[in-house]
Amino acid sequence: MKTADFYSWLCHGANPDSVCFFDDKCAMQGKQFNQLISHYTKILSEHKAKSWLVHAQNSDWFAIGLVSAILAGKTVILPANTQPETLNKMRTLVEAELSPTPSFSESDALHLQKVERFAHEMWPASSDLGRLILYTSGSSGEPKAIEKSICQLAAEIENLERCFSADFASEDTRIYSTVSHQHIYGLLFKVLWPLVTGRAIFIPLISYPEVLFDAFHSRKNKVLISSPAFLERLTSEKTNGFNKLLVFSSGGPLSFKGASLSQEVLGVHPIEVFGSTETGGIAYRQQVSNNTTWQPFPKVNVTCDAKSKRLRIQSPYLHNTDWYECDDKISIEDTGKFRLLGRIDRIVKIEEKRVSITAMEKYLLQHSDIEQAVITVLEHTRRQLAAVIVFKPSGEKQLQKMGKFQQSRLLKQYLSKEFELVTLPRKWRFVSQIPLSSQGKRDQSALRELFEHD
């Protein structure tokens, strides 16, 4: 097991001779990484802004921005995604932006970029570490701020190494990822845990299986940080060269079919991790048989309400030792392991992306041509969202002029300003009124029936 002390790492930085980040063309050594951290920490320390929006497509610049801001004692704010409308809305919540691709004005942004000469090469000393705030979809439909202390992150990194280090094939294992580091799962598994333990990180995000196969070519001792959405799209066309591989999956429960496909193609059943931004990691499993139970992480206590089956936990990753109520229903086995029975609130997972149905409906209602909007969930081969729209007279004229296909396409473009493409409704219905029950509430059954015949 490697040393996994986040506090110690923040005091000393990366091993100068190690590889921190790499791609097919080059590698960033620990010395260069440390120099960039020193450079940007100094600039941030002298900047008057206290709260910074940090985002980047690639993991190297994201890590440089994140660590520099923490060492400079700043409040680091991570947006739920990097869509233009999302970043624009975050302007009122922060004072400045830190990114390789800033969208704020020049006076309110610090552009992360290559540095030709370094005036400060020593790792910066910090007596006042910053704090981290992640934004995720809240049940009210508005972005929900979740603060994570350095202590909480340190506890989780240490626990991950303690639980899984024995599964790593060797000391020179390299980390690949198909998930974003803007969320807690990618932040921990893709960036912080590897950095602290000295494991090299593949810079680009892997978006397609064929890219994964190319990246894995002739390389041994690999760890893949992935999700059900990616793993369930694997094909068995290429299966060579995947020996000594460890796979993690999170963002939603992986189907048994997906776990089996991963075993067939990659040669290993993924280690699934269950948790949330609020709670951190709660439990894990390897689904070698259908509907395998979840094993709580060490130091995480799990129980559930006898009537509602609502999951309750005590965890070192929370702000206190009180019991925390989650939005999931479970059944607990005599062994202490548990099974998931579904969600309680109106937050749903689409392609492992957490989406607030309330927020999407609210955003549609801001459209000048829409009178009413309802989003419903369709459970087909893959879970997807569907939209039912009642237009205002102006919208009706547009619908008659343009047709249903073009109108739904325009509404998707409108939603893409705020929501990620994979989460957008796949099906649309334009009606004169929303189906209601005898009690005047939305008739969910009738809503779903609108989509039974395409």
HELIX and SHEET records of a PDB file:
HELIX    1   1 PHE A    6  HIS A   12  1                                   7    
HELIX    2   2 GLY A   30  GLU A   46  1                                  17    
HELIX    3   3 SER A   59  LEU A   71  1                                  13    
HELIX    4   4 PRO A   84  LYS A   89  1                                   6    
HELIX    5   5 MET A   90  LEU A   93  5                                   4    
HELIX    6   6 GLU A  106  ASP A  108  5                                   3    
HELIX    7   7 ILE A  150  PHE A  164  1                                  15    
HELIX    8   8 SER A  165  ASP A  167  5                                   3    
HELIX    9   9 ILE A  184  GLY A  186  1                                   3    
HELIX   10  10 LEU A  187  LEU A  192  3                                   6    
HELIX   11  11 TRP A  193  THR A  197  1                                   5    
HELIX   12  12 PRO A  209  PHE A  216  1                                   8    
HELIX   13  13 PRO A  228  LEU A  231  1                                   4    
HELIX   14  14 PHE A  256  LEU A  266  1                                  11    
HELIX   15  15 ILE A  357  LEU A  365  1                                   9    
HELIX   16  16 PRO A  393  MET A  402  1                                  10    
HELIX   17  17 LYS A  404  LEU A  415  1                                  12    
HELIX   18  18 LEU A  421  THR A  423  5                                   3    
HELIX   19  19 GLN A  444  GLU A  449  1                                   6    
SHEET    1   A 9 ALA A  27  GLN A  29  0                                        
SHEET    2   A 9 VAL A  19  PHE A  22 -1                                        
SHEET    3   A 9 ALA A 200  PHE A 202  1                                        
SHEET    4   A 9 ARG A 174  SER A 177  1                                        
SHEET    5   A 9 LYS A 222  SER A 226  1                                        
SHEET    6   A 9 LEU A 245  SER A 250  1                                        
SHEET    7   A 9 ILE A 271  SER A 276  1                                        
SHEET    8   A 9 GLY A 280  GLN A 286 -1                                        
SHEET    9   A 9 GLN A 295  PRO A 296 -1                                        
SHEET    1   B 6 ALA A 109  HIS A 111  0                                        
SHEET    2   B 6 ALA A  96  SER A  99  1                                        
SHEET    3   B 6 SER A  51  VAL A  54  1                                        
SHEET    4   B 6 THR A  75  LEU A  78  1                                        
SHEET    5   B 6 ARG A 131  SER A 137  1                                        
SHEET    6   B 6 PRO A 143  LYS A 148 -1                                        
SHEET    1   C 4 ASN A 301  CYS A 304  0                                        
SHEET    2   C 4 ARG A 310  GLN A 314 -1                                        
SHEET    3   C 4 TYR A 324  ILE A 332 -1                                        
SHEET    4   C 4 PHE A 338  ARG A 343 -1                                        
SHEET    1   D 2 ILE A 347  ILE A 350  0                                        
SHEET    2   D 2 LYS A 353  SER A 356 -1                                        
SHEET    1   E 3 ILE A 370  GLU A 379  0                                        
SHEET    2   E 3 ARG A 383  PHE A 391 -1                                        
SHEET    3   E 3 LYS A 427  PHE A 430  1                                        
END                                                                             
